[in-house]
Amino acid sequence: MNINPCLSACCLLWLAGSPGISAAAPQDCVRVAQASVKRLDAAAFYLVQEMPGLRSETIKQGGQWLHRADGEPWKNIAGQTKAMRRAAERSQSLLTACAREGSGESFEGEATDVYRFNAPDMGGDTVVSRVWIGRNSGLPYREVAGEVRGSTRYTNLPKVAP
C-alpha cells in the first residue's frame, strides 16, 4: 500500500500539532501540541505507527527523511517536511479536553507524563487520544488514538537506505 505519511490516519500527532499557540490555550493542550513540533525538530527519530492492516515507519536521520508502509521500500519524503510542519503548526485548534493523566513509564531513560486529549480522526469523528511526553525534553515517545498505536525512538535508530 502506498500512502502519503502526512495525510494518513497513522500520523497521529502531526494532526494534533501546534499552530501559533496562544496564551488562551489550556496549558495541557499546549504541551501536547508542542510535542509534535519538537519531534519534527529533533535531530533524528524513528517513528512506527500501527493500525489494523497497516504498519507505517518514518525515519529522520543524517539529513534524510524516509518513509515506508507495510515493509515496502523506503521512499524519500524530504519534499513533504514543510507540509508536515504546517499541519503541526496549524492544528492545535483540533485539540480539546486536554489533561495530564499522570506519570508514565520511562523511555530511553526519560520519565514521561501521560496526556489525554480529544482530536478528530481522518473521518472527522472525535477520538480520545493519549501521548507519553518526556518530562524534560517534551518529546513524544508513545501515542494511542483509537486503534492507532505509535512509538518514537530518538536513539539507536535502524540503518536504512532509500
HELIX and SHEET records of a PDB file:
HELIX    1   1 LEU A   12  LEU A   15  1                                   4    
HELIX    2   2 GLN A   27  ASP A   41  1                                  15    
HELIX    3   3 ALA A   78  GLN A   80  5                                   3    
HELIX    4   4 THR A   81  ARG A   90  1                                  10    
HELIX    5   5 SER A   91  LEU A   94  5                                   4    
SHEET    1   A 9 LYS A  75  ASN A  76  0                                        
SHEET    2   A 9 GLN A  64  ALA A  69 -1                                        
SHEET    3   A 9 LEU A  54  GLN A  61 -1                                        
SHEET    4   A 9 PHE A  45  MET A  51 -1                                        
SHEET    5   A 9 VAL A 148  ARG A 153 -1                                        
SHEET    6   A 9 PRO A 140  ALA A 145 -1                                        
SHEET    7   A 9 THR A 126  GLY A 134 -1                                        
SHEET    8   A 9 GLU A 110  PRO A 120 -1                                        
SHEET    9   A 9 THR A  96  PHE A 107 -1                                        
END                                                                             
